Amino acid sequence: MTEPLTIAIDGPSGSGKSTVARAVARRLGIGYLDTGAMYRALTWWCLHQGLDLTDADAVAAAARALPLRMGTDPGAPTVHVDGTDVGAAIRTSEVSTAVSAVATNRGVRPVLQLLQRDLMARIAEETGGVVAEGRDITTVVAPDARVRVLLTASEEARLRRRSTELHGAADAAAVEATRDQVVRRDRDDSTVSVFTEAAAGVELVDTSDLTLDESIEAVLDVVAGVTSGGE
């Protein structure tokens, strides 16, 4: 039997990794896992329960008991916590502002990383492959993935994209309103994971000057190069 195709994609906020990863998974007909959504779901759950996010032990305990279900269809990924669809709730500014406190909790990360490995294995077995995206998939969660890509872009490009996504515009005011979510979160998360420089064996794809379609094709080219024996 052919071994399932495992693709790991990391990158900073606004690099396009979620959109590109979903598109790549769709094109290849395999499953998708948004690991960042898992940290957001835990953040939502902690806030929903009224936990103090600065209480590292309490948040880590919540991670171990998190009743999470991830939908892995790249065409319509879903996130449920304790039976509640939180797909929209985890993208609110409240969660976006708070998620770094959870994502940088060193008691949380190994718990969710283990879950991510298990989910990747299950998705790959069920669909013939998986595209998993996040911050440390190429280096910590799945360093043995067959294809590993670091998707990056200039800060200006990332701010413009995230501003358009959140505010529907990329003018100076909208970009400034987005800056904290992008720059601060990347700075905070860089204390626990490396996602600005490609590790050995990880292919760097800079999307600063690429359209979405070009970014997707660039990653598919990397996949084709690896799967055809080009590395």
C-alpha positions as CSV (number, residue, x, y, z in Angstrom):
1,M,0.0,0.0,0.0
2,T,1.1,3.5,-0.7
3,E,2.2,5.4,2.4
4,P,-0.2,8.3,3.3
5,L,1.1,11.7,2.3
6,T,1.9,13.9,5.3
7,I,2.4,17.6,4.6
8,A,3.4,20.1,7.4
9,I,3.0,23.8,6.8
10,D,4.2,26.4,9.3
11,G,4.2,30.2,9.1
12,P,3.5,33.5,10.9
13,S,0.2,35.3,11.0
14,G,-1.0,36.5,7.6
15,S,1.4,34.4,5.6
16,G,-1.6,32.7,4.0
17,K,-0.9,29.3,5.5
18,S,-4.5,28.4,6.4
19,T,-6.0,29.3,3.0
20,V,-3.1,27.7,1.1
21,A,-3.1,24.6,3.3
22,R,-6.9,24.1,2.7
23,A,-6.5,24.6,-1.0
24,V,-3.6,22.1,-1.2
25,A,-5.5,19.5,0.7
26,R,-8.5,20.0,-1.6
27,R,-6.4,19.7,-4.7
28,L,-4.8,16.5,-3.4
29,G,-8.0,15.0,-2.1
30,I,-6.7,14.5,1.4
31,G,-7.6,15.7,5.0
32,Y,-6.7,19.0,6.7
33,L,-5.9,20.0,10.2
34,D,-5.8,23.6,11.5
35,T,-3.7,23.3,14.7
36,G,-4.0,27.0,15.4
37,A,-7.7,26.5,15.8
38,M,-7.0,24.0,18.5
39,Y,-5.3,26.6,20.6
40,R,-8.1,29.0,19.9
41,A,-10.7,26.4,20.9
42,L,-8.9,25.9,24.2
43,T,-8.8,29.6,24.7
44,W,-12.5,29.8,24.1
45,W,-13.2,26.9,26.5
46,C,-11.1,28.5,29.2
47,L,-12.9,31.9,28.8
48,H,-16.2,30.1,28.7
49,Q,-15.4,28.4,32.0
50,G,-14.2,31.6,33.5
51,L,-10.6,30.4,34.0
52,D,-7.8,32.9,34.7
53,L,-5.6,32.5,31.7
54,T,-2.6,33.5,33.8
55,D,-3.2,30.4,35.9
56,A,-0.9,28.1,33.9
57,D,-1.7,25.0,35.8
58,A,-5.5,25.5,35.5
59,V,-5.2,26.1,31.8
60,A,-3.0,23.1,31.3
61,A,-5.5,21.0,33.2
62,A,-8.3,22.3,30.9
63,A,-6.2,21.3,27.9
64,R,-6.0,17.7,29.2
65,A,-9.7,17.6,29.6
66,L,-10.7,19.6,26.5
67,P,-13.8,18.0,24.8
68,L,-12.6,18.9,21.3
69,R,-13.7,17.6,17.9
70,M,-12.0,18.8,14.8
71,G,-13.7,18.5,11.4
72,T,-11.0,17.8,8.8
73,D,-12.7,18.4,5.5
74,P,-10.6,21.1,3.8
75,G,-13.7,22.4,2.1
76,A,-15.6,23.0,5.3
77,P,-13.4,22.5,8.4
78,T,-15.3,22.6,11.7
79,V,-14.4,23.0,15.4
80,H,-16.7,21.8,18.2
81,V,-16.1,22.0,21.9
82,D,-18.3,20.0,24.2
83,G,-20.8,19.7,21.3
84,T,-20.9,23.4,20.6
85,D,-19.8,24.7,17.1
86,V,-17.2,27.3,18.0
87,G,-15.9,27.9,14.5
88,A,-17.0,31.5,14.5
89,A,-16.5,32.2,18.2
90,I,-12.8,31.3,18.1
91,R,-12.2,34.0,15.4
92,T,-13.5,36.8,17.5
93,S,-11.2,39.6,18.7
94,E,-11.7,38.4,22.3
95,V,-10.2,35.1,21.5
96,S,-7.6,36.5,19.2
97,T,-6.4,38.9,21.9
98,A,-6.2,36.1,24.5
99,V,-4.9,33.1,22.5
100,S,-1.2,33.9,23.0
101,A,-1.5,33.4,26.8
102,V,-2.7,29.9,26.1
103,A,-0.5,29.1,23.1
104,T,2.7,30.1,25.1
105,N,1.7,28.0,28.1
106,R,4.4,25.4,28.3
107,G,2.1,23.0,30.1
108,V,-0.4,23.2,27.2
109,R,1.8,22.8,24.2
110,P,2.9,19.1,24.8
111,V,-0.7,18.2,25.5
112,L,-2.0,19.6,22.2
113,Q,1.0,18.5,20.3
114,L,0.4,14.9,21.2
115,L,-3.3,15.3,20.2
116,Q,-2.2,16.9,16.9
117,R,0.1,13.9,16.1
118,D,-2.7,11.5,16.9
119,L,-5.2,13.5,14.7
120,M,-2.7,13.7,11.8
121,A,-2.2,9.9,11.9
122,R,-5.9,9.3,12.0
123,I,-6.7,11.7,9.2
124,A,-3.9,10.4,7.0
125,E,-5.1,6.8,7.5
126,E,-8.7,7.8,6.7
127,T,-8.1,10.0,3.7
128,G,-4.7,8.9,2.3
129,G,-2.9,12.0,3.6
130,V,-3.1,15.2,5.6
131,V,-2.1,18.8,5.4
132,A,-1.5,20.1,8.9
133,E,-0.7,23.8,9.4
134,G,0.5,25.8,12.4
135,R,3.6,27.2,14.1
136,D,5.7,24.1,15.0
137,I,4.4,21.3,12.8
138,T,7.5,21.1,10.7
139,T,9.9,21.0,13.7
140,V,8.1,19.5,16.7
141,V,4.8,17.9,15.9
142,A,5.7,16.2,12.6
143,P,9.4,16.6,11.9
144,D,9.2,13.4,9.9
145,A,6.5,14.6,7.6
146,R,7.2,13.7,4.0
147,V,6.7,17.4,2.9
148,R,7.6,20.3,5.2
149,V,7.1,23.9,4.2
150,L,7.6,27.2,5.9
151,L,5.2,29.7,4.3
152,T,6.4,33.3,5.0
153,A,5.8,36.9,3.8
154,S,6.9,40.3,4.6
155,E,5.3,42.1,7.6
156,E,3.7,44.6,5.3
157,A,2.1,41.9,3.2
158,R,0.9,39.9,6.2
159,L,-0.6,43.0,7.8
160,R,-2.4,43.9,4.6
161,R,-3.8,40.4,4.2
162,R,-5.0,40.1,7.7
163,S,-6.5,43.6,7.7
164,T,-8.4,42.8,4.6
165,E,-9.6,39.5,6.1
166,L,-10.7,41.1,9.4
167,H,-11.8,44.6,8.3
168,G,-12.5,44.3,4.6
169,A,-9.9,47.0,3.9
170,A,-6.1,47.5,3.9
171,D,-6.0,51.3,4.4
172,A,-3.7,52.7,7.1
173,A,-6.3,52.7,9.8
174,A,-7.4,49.1,9.2
175,V,-3.8,47.9,9.1
176,E,-3.0,49.7,12.3
177,A,-6.0,48.1,14.0
178,T,-4.7,44.7,12.9
179,R,-1.1,45.2,13.9
180,D,-1.4,44.0,17.5
181,Q,-3.0,40.7,16.5
182,V,-0.3,40.0,13.9
183,V,2.9,41.5,15.3
184,R,2.3,40.9,19.0
185,R,1.1,37.4,18.6
186,D,4.0,36.4,16.4
187,R,6.4,38.0,18.9
188,D,4.7,36.1,21.8
189,D,4.5,32.8,20.0
190,S,8.2,33.0,18.9
191,T,9.1,32.5,22.6
192,V,7.9,28.9,22.4
193,S,8.2,27.9,18.7
194,V,10.3,28.8,15.7
195,F,8.3,29.8,12.6
196,T,10.2,32.6,11.0
197,E,13.2,30.7,9.7
198,A,13.1,27.3,7.9
199,A,14.7,24.4,9.8
200,A,17.0,22.0,7.9
201,G,15.0,20.1,5.4
202,V,12.1,22.5,5.4
203,E,11.3,24.3,2.1
204,L,10.8,28.1,2.3
205,V,8.1,29.6,0.2
206,D,7.8,33.4,0.4
207,T,4.4,34.6,-0.7
208,S,5.0,38.3,-0.3
209,D,4.7,39.0,-4.0
210,L,2.5,36.1,-4.9
211,T,-1.2,35.9,-5.5
212,L,-3.2,33.3,-3.7
213,D,-3.3,31.0,-6.7
214,E,0.5,31.5,-7.2
215,S,1.1,30.6,-3.5
216,I,-1.0,27.5,-3.8
217,E,0.9,26.4,-6.9
218,A,4.2,27.1,-5.3
219,V,3.4,24.7,-2.4
220,L,2.0,22.1,-4.9
221,D,5.3,22.4,-6.8
222,V,7.2,21.6,-3.6
223,V,4.9,18.6,-3.0
224,A,5.4,17.4,-6.5
225,G,9.2,17.8,-6.2
226,V,9.3,15.6,-3.1
227,T,6.8,13.0,-4.1
228,S,8.4,12.5,-7.5
229,G,11.8,11.9,-5.8
230,G,13.2,15.3,-6.6
231,E,14.8,15.8,-3.2
